[in-house]
Amino acid sequence: MLIVAACDAGEGTRQEIAERYGVSLGMVKKLLAQRKKLGILEPQNHRCGRKRILDEQDLLWLRKTVEQRQGLTLKKLCRAYKKPCSVMTISRGLQKLRASHEEY
């Protein structure tokens, strides 16, 4: 990346380089810190957003529980689940299971 190369070559202060490339000083600092920490300059967008509550193991638990105890309501499934969650979380998990089941 040109910004980091300019910093490495000592082509000015970080502020001057930021102005030359039309980015903020914070962006220059972020790029240099990322390279120092990760060794790469590729975007790290995959780390954005909220983490899923139900991972693959949780979905397996949900599938087994529903198969074994078919009369459970969403509220009862929430109470039986090992982590705090909402009825909507369980509902989305069931939708995901149904979608994956229909693929086969």
Biopython code that builds the backbone (N, CA, C, O; Angstrom):
import numpy as np
from Bio.PDB.StructureBuilder import StructureBuilder

atoms = [
    (1, "MET", "N", (0.848, -1.175, 0.000)),
    (1, "MET", "CA", (0.000, 0.000, 0.000)),
    (1, "MET", "C", (0.892, 1.236, 0.000)),
    (1, "MET", "O", (1.899, 1.290, 0.707)),
    (2, "LEU", "N", (0.520, 2.200, -0.781)),
    (2, "LEU", "CA", (1.333, 3.399, -0.970)),
    (2, "LEU", "C", (1.532, 4.193, 0.315)),
    (2, "LEU", "O", (2.612, 4.737, 0.546)),
    (3, "ILE", "N", (0.516, 4.265, 1.139)),
    (3, "ILE", "CA", (0.603, 5.051, 2.371)),
    (3, "ILE", "C", (1.677, 4.487, 3.286)),
    (3, "ILE", "O", (2.517, 5.229, 3.796)),
    (4, "VAL", "N", (1.652, 3.191, 3.493)),
    (4, "VAL", "CA", (2.640, 2.551, 4.376)),
    (4, "VAL", "C", (4.031, 2.641, 3.757)),
    (4, "VAL", "O", (5.011, 2.864, 4.467)),
    (5, "ALA", "N", (4.125, 2.470, 2.442)),
    (5, "ALA", "CA", (5.419, 2.579, 1.768)),
    (5, "ALA", "C", (5.993, 3.986, 1.937)),
    (5, "ALA", "O", (7.197, 4.148, 2.139)),
    (6, "ALA", "N", (5.137, 4.996, 1.856)),
    (6, "ALA", "CA", (5.596, 6.375, 2.032)),
    (6, "ALA", "C", (6.098, 6.600, 3.456)),
    (6, "ALA", "O", (7.094, 7.295, 3.658)),
    (7, "CYS", "N", (5.431, 6.031, 4.422)),
    (7, "CYS", "CA", (5.879, 6.132, 5.817)),
    (7, "CYS", "C", (7.228, 5.434, 5.993)),
    (7, "CYS", "O", (8.139, 5.966, 6.628)),
    (8, "ASP", "N", (7.339, 4.233, 5.419)),
    (8, "ASP", "CA", (8.589, 3.475, 5.524)),
    (8, "ASP", "C", (9.756, 4.215, 4.876)),
    (8, "ASP", "O", (10.886, 4.146, 5.360)),
    (9, "ALA", "N", (9.480, 4.920, 3.787)),
    (9, "ALA", "CA", (10.535, 5.635, 3.062)),
    (9, "ALA", "C", (10.861, 6.988, 3.706)),
    (9, "ALA", "O", (11.793, 7.671, 3.281)),
    (10, "GLY", "N", (10.097, 7.367, 4.722)),
    (10, "GLY", "CA", (10.347, 8.634, 5.395)),
    (10, "GLY", "C", (10.037, 9.844, 4.536)),
    (10, "GLY", "O", (10.743, 10.852, 4.587)),
    (11, "GLU", "N", (8.973, 9.739, 3.743)),
    (11, "GLU", "CA", (8.617, 10.801, 2.806)),
    (11, "GLU", "C", (7.860, 11.949, 3.459)),
    (11, "GLU", "O", (7.265, 12.771, 2.761)),
    (12, "GLY", "N", (7.872, 12.015, 4.751)),
    (12, "GLY", "CA", (7.208, 13.091, 5.477)),
    (12, "GLY", "C", (6.647, 12.566, 6.783)),
    (12, "GLY", "O", (6.786, 11.388, 7.111)),
    (13, "THR", "N", (6.013, 13.457, 7.517)),
    (13, "THR", "CA", (5.374, 13.038, 8.762)),
    (13, "THR", "C", (4.103, 12.263, 8.417)),
    (13, "THR", "O", (3.646, 12.264, 7.275)),
    (14, "ARG", "N", (3.562, 11.621, 9.406)),
    (14, "ARG", "CA", (2.322, 10.872, 9.179)),
    (14, "ARG", "C", (1.205, 11.822, 8.731)),
    (14, "ARG", "O", (0.402, 11.484, 7.861)),
    (15, "GLN", "N", (1.166, 12.995, 9.327)),
    (15, "GLN", "CA", (0.142, 13.978, 8.956)),
    (15, "GLN", "C", (0.310, 14.416, 7.506)),
    (15, "GLN", "O", (-0.676, 14.530, 6.778)),
    (16, "GLU", "N", (1.544, 14.663, 7.080)),
    (16, "GLU", "CA", (1.800, 15.071, 5.695)),
    (16, "GLU", "C", (1.408, 13.970, 4.707)),
    (16, "GLU", "O", (0.835, 14.242, 3.652)),
    (17, "ILE", "N", (1.722, 12.736, 5.062)),
    (17, "ILE", "CA", (1.379, 11.601, 4.191)),
    (17, "ILE", "C", (-0.143, 11.436, 4.116)),
    (17, "ILE", "O", (-0.693, 11.158, 3.050)),
    (18, "ALA", "N", (-0.811, 11.609, 5.253)),
    (18, "ALA", "CA", (-2.272, 11.525, 5.263)),
    (18, "ALA", "C", (-2.875, 12.573, 4.334)),
    (18, "ALA", "O", (-3.787, 12.270, 3.564)),
    (19, "GLU", "N", (-2.378, 13.786, 4.401)),
    (19, "GLU", "CA", (-2.891, 14.863, 3.550)),
    (19, "GLU", "C", (-2.598, 14.578, 2.069)),
    (19, "GLU", "O", (-3.445, 14.822, 1.210)),
    (20, "ARG", "N", (-1.405, 14.066, 1.779)),
    (20, "ARG", "CA", (-1.040, 13.767, 0.393)),
    (20, "ARG", "C", (-1.972, 12.741, -0.237)),
    (20, "ARG", "O", (-2.338, 12.862, -1.406)),
    (21, "TYR", "N", (-2.360, 11.716, 0.549)),
    (21, "TYR", "CA", (-3.200, 10.644, 0.006)),
    (21, "TYR", "C", (-4.687, 10.847, 0.298)),
    (21, "TYR", "O", (-5.514, 10.008, -0.060)),
    (22, "GLY", "N", (-5.023, 11.957, 0.944)),
    (22, "GLY", "CA", (-6.427, 12.273, 1.182)),
    (22, "GLY", "C", (-7.125, 11.377, 2.189)),
    (22, "GLY", "O", (-8.311, 11.075, 2.057)),
    (23, "VAL", "N", (-6.374, 10.958, 3.195)),
    (23, "VAL", "CA", (-6.952, 10.143, 4.262)),
    (23, "VAL", "C", (-6.697, 10.843, 5.592)),
    (23, "VAL", "O", (-5.956, 11.824, 5.658)),
    (24, "SER", "N", (-7.311, 10.335, 6.635)),
    (24, "SER", "CA", (-7.109, 10.930, 7.953)),
    (24, "SER", "C", (-5.815, 10.422, 8.580)),
    (24, "SER", "O", (-5.282, 9.382, 8.193)),
    (25, "LEU", "N", (-5.333, 11.170, 9.543)),
    (25, "LEU", "CA", (-4.157, 10.736, 10.294)),
    (25, "LEU", "C", (-4.455, 9.414, 11.000)),
    (25, "LEU", "O", (-3.591, 8.542, 11.096)),
    (26, "GLY", "N", (-5.683, 9.277, 11.490)),
    (26, "GLY", "CA", (-6.089, 8.028, 12.145)),
    (26, "GLY", "C", (-5.983, 6.824, 11.230)),
    (26, "GLY", "O", (-5.622, 5.732, 11.668)),
    (27, "MET", "N", (-6.300, 7.024, 9.957)),
    (27, "MET", "CA", (-6.206, 5.923, 8.981)),
    (27, "MET", "C", (-4.758, 5.487, 8.803)),
    (27, "MET", "O", (-4.463, 4.293, 8.740)),
    (28, "VAL", "N", (-3.857, 6.462, 8.721)),
    (28, "VAL", "CA", (-2.435, 6.134, 8.587)),
    (28, "VAL", "C", (-1.971, 5.354, 9.813)),
    (28, "VAL", "O", (-1.275, 4.346, 9.686)),
    (29, "LYS", "N", (-2.352, 5.814, 10.982)),
    (29, "LYS", "CA", (-1.971, 5.126, 12.222)),
    (29, "LYS", "C", (-2.563, 3.721, 12.271)),
    (29, "LYS", "O", (-1.904, 2.771, 12.696)),
    (30, "LYS", "N", (-3.815, 3.602, 11.831)),
    (30, "LYS", "CA", (-4.482, 2.300, 11.831)),
    (30, "LYS", "C", (-3.763, 1.311, 10.919)),
    (30, "LYS", "O", (-3.556, 0.156, 11.291)),
    (31, "LEU", "N", (-3.384, 1.761, 9.730)),
    (31, "LEU", "CA", (-2.686, 0.879, 8.788)),
    (31, "LEU", "C", (-1.335, 0.418, 9.352)),
    (31, "LEU", "O", (-0.975, -0.755, 9.256)),
    (32, "LEU", "N", (-0.602, 1.361, 9.937)),
    (32, "LEU", "CA", (0.706, 0.998, 10.504)),
    (32, "LEU", "C", (0.545, 0.044, 11.689)),
    (32, "LEU", "O", (1.326, -0.895, 11.841)),
    (33, "ALA", "N", (-0.467, 0.283, 12.528)),
    (33, "ALA", "CA", (-0.706, -0.594, 13.674)),
    (33, "ALA", "C", (-1.138, -1.984, 13.228)),
    (33, "ALA", "O", (-0.714, -2.985, 13.805)),
    (34, "GLN", "N", (-1.986, -2.045, 12.196)),
    (34, "GLN", "CA", (-2.444, -3.345, 11.690)),
    (34, "GLN", "C", (-1.278, -4.143, 11.127)),
    (34, "GLN", "O", (-1.169, -5.345, 11.366)),
    (35, "ARG", "N", (-0.407, -3.472, 10.379)),
    (35, "ARG", "CA", (0.747, -4.186, 9.824)),
    (35, "ARG", "C", (1.651, -4.693, 10.948)),
    (35, "ARG", "O", (2.175, -5.805, 10.875)),
    (36, "LYS", "N", (1.829, -3.882, 11.976)),
    (36, "LYS", "CA", (2.676, -4.283, 13.101)),
    (36, "LYS", "C", (2.070, -5.467, 13.849)),
    (36, "LYS", "O", (2.781, -6.397, 14.231)),
    (37, "LYS", "N", (0.744, -5.430, 14.058)),
    (37, "LYS", "CA", (0.078, -6.475, 14.830)),
    (37, "LYS", "C", (-0.141, -7.756, 14.024)),
    (37, "LYS", "O", (0.138, -8.850, 14.517)),
    (38, "LEU", "N", (-0.643, -7.630, 12.779)),
    (38, "LEU", "CA", (-1.024, -8.798, 11.981)),
    (38, "LEU", "C", (-0.032, -9.163, 10.889)),
    (38, "LEU", "O", (-0.019, -10.294, 10.404)),
    (39, "GLY", "N", (0.809, -8.188, 10.502)),
    (39, "GLY", "CA", (1.759, -8.444, 9.438)),
    (39, "GLY", "C", (1.164, -8.340, 8.047)),
    (39, "GLY", "O", (1.840, -8.644, 7.064)),
    (40, "ILE", "N", (-0.077, -7.921, 7.945)),
    (40, "ILE", "CA", (-0.755, -7.794, 6.652)),
    (40, "ILE", "C", (-1.518, -6.467, 6.595)),
    (40, "ILE", "O", (-1.780, -5.838, 7.620)),
    (41, "LEU", "N", (-1.865, -6.062, 5.377)),
    (41, "LEU", "CA", (-2.610, -4.821, 5.197)),
    (41, "LEU", "C", (-3.987, -5.037, 4.577)),
    (41, "LEU", "O", (-4.680, -4.065, 4.278)),
    (42, "GLU", "N", (-4.394, -6.277, 4.380)),
    (42, "GLU", "CA", (-5.702, -6.541, 3.791)),
    (42, "GLU", "C", (-6.807, -6.079, 4.730)),
    (42, "GLU", "O", (-6.626, -6.076, 5.947)),
    (43, "PRO", "N", (-7.954, -5.689, 4.173)),
    (43, "PRO", "CA", (-9.085, -5.271, 5.002)),
    (43, "PRO", "C", (-9.510, -6.382, 5.960)),
    (43, "PRO", "O", (-9.460, -7.563, 5.617)),
    (44, "GLN", "N", (-9.922, -5.998, 7.144)),
    (44, "GLN", "CA", (-10.334, -6.951, 8.171)),
    (44, "GLN", "C", (-11.834, -6.867, 8.424)),
    (44, "GLN", "O", (-12.270, -6.980, 9.570)),
    (45, "ASN", "N", (-12.623, -6.672, 7.389)),
    (45, "ASN", "CA", (-14.061, -6.474, 7.525)),
    (45, "ASN", "C", (-14.783, -7.673, 8.114)),
    (45, "ASN", "O", (-15.846, -7.511, 8.714)),
    (46, "HIS", "N", (-14.239, -8.865, 7.959)),
    (46, "HIS", "CA", (-14.924, -10.047, 8.447)),
    (46, "HIS", "C", (-15.074, -10.056, 9.957)),
    (46, "HIS", "O", (-15.811, -10.883, 10.494)),
    (47, "ARG", "N", (-14.403, -9.169, 10.644)),
    (47, "ARG", "CA", (-14.488, -9.113, 12.093)),
    (47, "ARG", "C", (-15.582, -8.167, 12.574)),
    (47, "ARG", "O", (-15.767, -7.977, 13.776)),
    (48, "CYS", "N", (-16.298, -7.583, 11.637)),
    (48, "CYS", "CA", (-17.340, -6.621, 11.987)),
    (48, "CYS", "C", (-18.645, -7.332, 12.319)),
    (48, "CYS", "O", (-18.856, -8.491, 11.959)),
    (49, "GLY", "N", (-19.493, -6.624, 12.997)),
    (49, "GLY", "CA", (-20.831, -7.130, 13.270)),
    (49, "GLY", "C", (-20.911, -7.953, 14.536)),
    (49, "GLY", "O", (-19.907, -8.272, 15.174)),
    (50, "ARG", "N", (-22.109, -8.275, 14.863)),
    (50, "ARG", "CA", (-22.379, -9.027, 16.072)),
    (50, "ARG", "C", (-22.093, -10.513, 15.857)),
    (50, "ARG", "O", (-22.352, -11.055, 14.783)),
    (51, "LYS", "N", (-21.569, -11.148, 16.865)),
    (51, "LYS", "CA", (-21.287, -12.578, 16.795)),
    (51, "LYS", "C", (-22.600, -13.363, 16.888)),
    (51, "LYS", "O", (-23.539, -12.948, 17.567)),
    (52, "ARG", "N", (-22.644, -14.493, 16.200)),
    (52, "ARG", "CA", (-23.834, -15.342, 16.259)),
    (52, "ARG", "C", (-23.979, -15.943, 17.651)),
    (52, "ARG", "O", (-22.988, -16.330, 18.270)),
    (53, "ILE", "N", (-25.193, -16.019, 18.135)),
    (53, "ILE", "CA", (-25.447, -16.638, 19.430)),
    (53, "ILE", "C", (-25.430, -18.153, 19.288)),
    (53, "ILE", "O", (-24.863, -18.855, 20.125)),
    (54, "LEU", "N", (-26.050, -18.652, 18.229)),
    (54, "LEU", "CA", (-26.119, -20.091, 18.006)),
    (54, "LEU", "C", (-25.037, -20.526, 17.021)),
    (54, "LEU", "O", (-25.099, -20.205, 15.834)),
    (55, "ASP", "N", (-24.045, -21.259, 17.526)),
    (55, "ASP", "CA", (-23.017, -21.784, 16.625)),
    (55, "ASP", "C", (-23.445, -23.183, 16.168)),
    (55, "ASP", "O", (-24.562, -23.617, 16.451)),
    (56, "GLU", "N", (-22.569, -23.874, 15.474)),
    (56, "GLU", "CA", (-22.921, -25.188, 14.914)),
    (56, "GLU", "C", (-23.292, -26.204, 16.003)),
    (56, "GLU", "O", (-24.231, -26.981, 15.832)),
    (57, "GLN", "N", (-22.556, -26.197, 17.121)),
    (57, "GLN", "CA", (-22.866, -27.121, 18.218)),
    (57, "GLN", "C", (-24.236, -26.818, 18.810)),
    (57, "GLN", "O", (-24.996, -27.728, 19.142)),
    (58, "ASP", "N", (-24.543, -25.528, 18.938)),
    (58, "ASP", "CA", (-25.840, -25.133, 19.476)),
    (58, "ASP", "C", (-26.966, -25.573, 18.552)),
    (58, "ASP", "O", (-28.020, -26.003, 19.020)),
    (59, "LEU", "N", (-26.751, -25.470, 17.248)),
    (59, "LEU", "CA", (-27.769, -25.915, 16.298)),
    (59, "LEU", "C", (-27.963, -27.429, 16.376)),
    (59, "LEU", "O", (-29.084, -27.919, 16.237)),
    (60, "LEU", "N", (-26.874, -28.171, 16.598)),
    (60, "LEU", "CA", (-27.007, -29.622, 16.781)),
    (60, "LEU", "C", (-27.826, -29.930, 18.028)),
    (60, "LEU", "O", (-28.688, -30.809, 18.013)),
    (61, "TRP", "N", (-27.547, -29.192, 19.121)),
    (61, "TRP", "CA", (-28.310, -29.365, 20.356)),
    (61, "TRP", "C", (-29.789, -29.080, 20.090)),
    (61, "TRP", "O", (-30.659, -29.836, 20.520)),
    (62, "LEU", "N", (-30.065, -27.995, 19.386)),
    (62, "LEU", "CA", (-31.440, -27.608, 19.090)),
    (62, "LEU", "C", (-32.140, -28.696, 18.278)),
    (62, "LEU", "O", (-33.284, -29.047, 18.564)),
    (63, "ARG", "N", (-31.458, -29.225, 17.273)),
    (63, "ARG", "CA", (-32.037, -30.291, 16.443)),
    (63, "ARG", "C", (-32.371, -31.516, 17.301)),
    (63, "ARG", "O", (-33.476, -32.050, 17.213)),
    (64, "LYS", "N", (-31.423, -31.963, 18.129)),
    (64, "LYS", "CA", (-31.649, -33.146, 18.967)),
    (64, "LYS", "C", (-32.788, -32.908, 19.952)),
    (64, "LYS", "O", (-33.633, -33.780, 20.154)),
    (65, "THR", "N", (-32.806, -31.726, 20.564)),
    (65, "THR", "CA", (-33.836, -31.416, 21.554)),
    (65, "THR", "C", (-35.219, -31.415, 20.927)),
    (65, "THR", "O", (-36.165, -31.951, 21.506)),
    (66, "VAL", "N", (-35.343, -30.823, 19.758)),
    (66, "VAL", "CA", (-36.637, -30.777, 19.073)),
    (66, "VAL", "C", (-37.062, -32.175, 18.641)),
    (66, "VAL", "O", (-38.244, -32.509, 18.725)),
    (67, "GLU", "N", (-36.125, -32.994, 18.182)),
    (67, "GLU", "CA", (-36.462, -34.357, 17.761)),
    (67, "GLU", "C", (-36.913, -35.201, 18.951)),
    (67, "GLU", "O", (-37.844, -35.997, 18.830)),
    (68, "GLN", "N", (-36.249, -35.030, 20.112)),
    (68, "GLN", "CA", (-36.555, -35.835, 21.283)),
    (68, "GLN", "C", (-37.812, -35.362, 22.007)),
    (68, "GLN", "O", (-38.572, -36.173, 22.536)),
    (69, "ARG", "N", (-38.025, -34.064, 22.030)),
    (69, "ARG", "CA", (-39.150, -33.489, 22.792)),
    (69, "ARG", "C", (-39.936, -32.557, 21.881)),
    (69, "ARG", "O", (-39.816, -31.336, 21.977)),
    (70, "GLN", "N", (-40.731, -33.132, 21.007)),
    (70, "GLN", "CA", (-41.390, -32.373, 19.946)),
    (70, "GLN", "C", (-42.448, -31.391, 20.430)),
    (70, "GLN", "O", (-42.819, -30.494, 19.674)),
    (71, "GLY", "N", (-42.940, -31.517, 21.631)),
    (71, "GLY", "CA", (-43.999, -30.634, 22.110)),
    (71, "GLY", "C", (-43.505, -29.335, 22.728)),
    (71, "GLY", "O", (-44.316, -28.550, 23.219)),
    (72, "LEU", "N", (-42.206, -29.086, 22.720)),
    (72, "LEU", "CA", (-41.673, -27.883, 23.374)),
    (72, "LEU", "C", (-42.032, -26.618, 22.604)),
    (72, "LEU", "O", (-41.962, -26.574, 21.376)),
    (73, "THR", "N", (-42.417, -25.598, 23.355)),
    (73, "THR", "CA", (-42.654, -24.289, 22.743)),
    (73, "THR", "C", (-41.323, -23.553, 22.620)),
    (73, "THR", "O", (-40.310, -23.987, 23.169)),
    (74, "LEU", "N", (-41.334, -22.450, 21.906)),
    (74, "LEU", "CA", (-40.114, -21.643, 21.781)),
    (74, "LEU", "C", (-39.643, -21.150, 23.146)),
    (74, "LEU", "O", (-38.443, -21.135, 23.421)),
    (75, "LYS", "N", (-40.577, -20.749, 23.998)),
    (75, "LYS", "CA", (-40.207, -20.280, 25.344)),
    (75, "LYS", "C", (-39.521, -21.381, 26.145)),
    (75, "LYS", "O", (-38.522, -21.140, 26.824)),
    (76, "LYS", "N", (-40.071, -22.600, 26.057)),
    (76, "LYS", "CA", (-39.475, -23.716, 26.799)),
    (76, "LYS", "C", (-38.098, -24.074, 26.236)),
    (76, "LYS", "O", (-37.197, -24.451, 26.985)),
    (77, "LEU", "N", (-37.938, -23.955, 24.919)),
    (77, "LEU", "CA", (-36.622, -24.188, 24.324)),
    (77, "LEU", "C", (-35.616, -23.144, 24.815)),
    (77, "LEU", "O", (-34.452, -23.460, 25.061)),
    (78, "CYS", "N", (-36.073, -21.911, 24.954)),
    (78, "CYS", "CA", (-35.195, -20.854, 25.482)),
    (78, "CYS", "C", (-34.729, -21.193, 26.885)),
    (78, "CYS", "O", (-33.552, -21.045, 27.212)),
    (79, "ARG", "N", (-35.659, -21.647, 27.709)),
    (79, "ARG", "CA", (-35.310, -21.988, 29.096)),
    (79, "ARG", "C", (-34.371, -23.191, 29.154)),
    (79, "ARG", "O", (-33.501, -23.259, 30.022)),
    (80, "ALA", "N", (-34.543, -24.129, 28.243)),
    (80, "ALA", "CA", (-33.710, -25.333, 28.237)),
    (80, "ALA", "C", (-32.313, -25.071, 27.679)),
    (80, "ALA", "O", (-31.382, -25.831, 27.946)),
    (81, "TYR", "N", (-32.168, -24.009, 26.913)),
    (81, "TYR", "CA", (-30.875, -23.682, 26.300)),
    (81, "TYR", "C", (-29.898, -23.233, 27.376)),
    (81, "TYR", "O", (-30.294, -22.584, 28.344)),
    (82, "LYS", "N", (-28.626, -23.572, 27.213)),
    (82, "LYS", "CA", (-27.628, -23.319, 28.259)),
    (82, "LYS", "C", (-27.197, -21.857, 28.402)),
    (82, "LYS", "O", (-26.645, -21.480, 29.435)),
    (83, "LYS", "N", (-27.440, -21.035, 27.386)),
    (83, "LYS", "CA", (-27.089, -19.615, 27.437)),
    (83, "LYS", "C", (-28.360, -18.779, 27.368)),
    (83, "LYS", "O", (-29.371, -19.229, 26.829)),
    (84, "PRO", "N", (-28.314, -17.556, 27.914)),
    (84, "PRO", "CA", (-29.501, -16.703, 27.779)),
    (84, "PRO", "C", (-29.729, -16.346, 26.310)),
    (84, "PRO", "O", (-28.794, -16.003, 25.587)),
    (85, "CYS", "N", (-30.977, -16.432, 25.891)),
    (85, "CYS", "CA", (-31.321, -16.093, 24.501)),
    (85, "CYS", "C", (-32.781, -15.695, 24.435)),
    (85, "CYS", "O", (-33.526, -15.838, 25.404)),
    (86, "SER", "N", (-33.172, -15.199, 23.292)),
    (86, "SER", "CA", (-34.557, -14.780, 23.093)),
    (86, "SER", "C", (-35.306, -15.842, 22.296)),
    (86, "SER", "O", (-34.717, -16.741, 21.696)),
    (87, "VAL", "N", (-36.626, -15.702, 22.317)),
    (87, "VAL", "CA", (-37.475, -16.581, 21.521)),
    (87, "VAL", "C", (-37.125, -16.437, 20.040)),
    (87, "VAL", "O", (-37.144, -17.413, 19.291)),
    (88, "MET", "N", (-36.805, -15.206, 19.627)),
    (88, "MET", "CA", (-36.461, -14.958, 18.226)),
    (88, "MET", "C", (-35.172, -15.686, 17.832)),
    (88, "MET", "O", (-35.056, -16.168, 16.705)),
    (89, "THR", "N", (-34.208, -15.770, 18.748)),
    (89, "THR", "CA", (-32.964, -16.492, 18.471)),
    (89, "THR", "C", (-33.253, -17.965, 18.196)),
    (89, "THR", "O", (-32.726, -18.544, 17.246)),
    (90, "ILE", "N", (-34.103, -18.568, 19.045)),
    (90, "ILE", "CA", (-34.464, -19.971, 18.855)),
    (90, "ILE", "C", (-35.242, -20.141, 17.545)),
    (90, "ILE", "O", (-35.031, -21.104, 16.807)),
    (91, "SER", "N", (-36.131, -19.203, 17.271)),
    (91, "SER", "CA", (-36.909, -19.271, 16.033)),
    (91, "SER", "C", (-36.002, -19.214, 14.804)),
    (91, "SER", "O", (-36.181, -19.981, 13.857)),
    (92, "ARG", "N", (-35.034, -18.309, 14.823)),
    (92, "ARG", "CA", (-34.092, -18.220, 13.690)),
    (92, "ARG", "C", (-33.249, -19.483, 13.569)),
    (92, "ARG", "O", (-32.951, -19.938, 12.465)),
    (93, "GLY", "N", (-32.867, -20.045, 14.713)),
    (93, "GLY", "CA", (-32.116, -21.299, 14.692)),
    (93, "GLY", "C", (-32.914, -22.417, 14.050)),
    (93, "GLY", "O", (-32.380, -23.203, 13.268)),
    (94, "LEU", "N", (-34.200, -22.487, 14.383)),
    (94, "LEU", "CA", (-35.061, -23.505, 13.780)),
    (94, "LEU", "C", (-35.236, -23.274, 12.286)),
    (94, "LEU", "O", (-35.274, -24.225, 11.507)),
    (95, "GLN", "N", (-35.343, -22.020, 11.892)),
    (95, "GLN", "CA", (-35.441, -21.711, 10.458)),
    (95, "GLN", "C", (-34.180, -22.132, 9.722)),
    (95, "GLN", "O", (-34.244, -22.670, 8.617)),
    (96, "LYS", "N", (-33.032, -21.882, 10.344)),
    (96, "LYS", "CA", (-31.763, -22.277, 9.736)),
    (96, "LYS", "C", (-31.685, -23.798, 9.603)),
    (96, "LYS", "O", (-31.227, -24.310, 8.581)),
    (97, "LEU", "N", (-32.131, -24.520, 10.635)),
    (97, "LEU", "CA", (-32.127, -25.980, 10.580)),
    (97, "LEU", "C", (-33.060, -26.482, 9.484)),
    (97, "LEU", "O", (-32.719, -27.412, 8.753)),
    (98, "ARG", "N", (-34.219, -25.880, 9.370)),
    (98, "ARG", "CA", (-35.184, -26.280, 8.345)),
    (98, "ARG", "C", (-34.602, -26.030, 6.954)),
    (98, "ARG", "O", (-34.749, -26.864, 6.061)),
    (99, "ALA", "N", (-33.952, -24.905, 6.770)),
    (99, "ALA", "CA", (-33.362, -24.573, 5.468)),
    (99, "ALA", "C", (-32.257, -25.556, 5.116)),
    (99, "ALA", "O", (-32.171, -25.996, 3.970)),
    (100, "SER", "N", (-31.409, -25.911, 6.076)),
    (100, "SER", "CA", (-30.318, -26.841, 5.785)),
    (100, "SER", "C", (-30.854, -28.241, 5.550)),
    (100, "SER", "O", (-30.285, -29.010, 4.775)),
    (101, "HIS", "N", (-31.959, -28.576, 6.226)),
    (101, "HIS", "CA", (-32.568, -29.899, 6.052)),
    (101, "HIS", "C", (-33.201, -30.019, 4.672)),
    (101, "HIS", "O", (-33.176, -31.093, 4.071)),
    (102, "GLU", "N", (-33.766, -28.931, 4.167)),
    (102, "GLU", "CA", (-34.416, -28.949, 2.864)),
    (102, "GLU", "C", (-33.408, -29.030, 1.713)),
    (102, "GLU", "O", (-33.778, -29.384, 0.594)),
    (103, "GLU", "N", (-32.149, -28.706, 1.976)),
    (103, "GLU", "CA", (-31.131, -28.764, 0.928)),
    (103, "GLU", "C", (-30.821, -30.198, 0.518)),
    (103, "GLU", "O", (-30.368, -30.438, -0.601)),
    (104, "TYR", "N", (-31.061, -31.151, 1.411)),
    (104, "TYR", "CA", (-30.697, -32.538, 1.124)),
    (104, "TYR", "C", (-31.758, -33.270, 0.357)),
    (104, "TYR", "O", (-31.590, -34.449, 0.044)),
]
sb = StructureBuilder()
sb.init_structure("model")
sb.init_model(0)
sb.init_chain("A")
sb.init_seg("    ")
for serial, (resi, resn, name, xyz) in enumerate(atoms, 1):
    if name == "N":
        sb.init_residue(resn, " ", resi, " ")
    sb.init_atom(name, np.array(xyz, "f"), 0.0, 1.0, " ", f" {name:<3s}", serial, name[0])
structure = sb.get_structure()
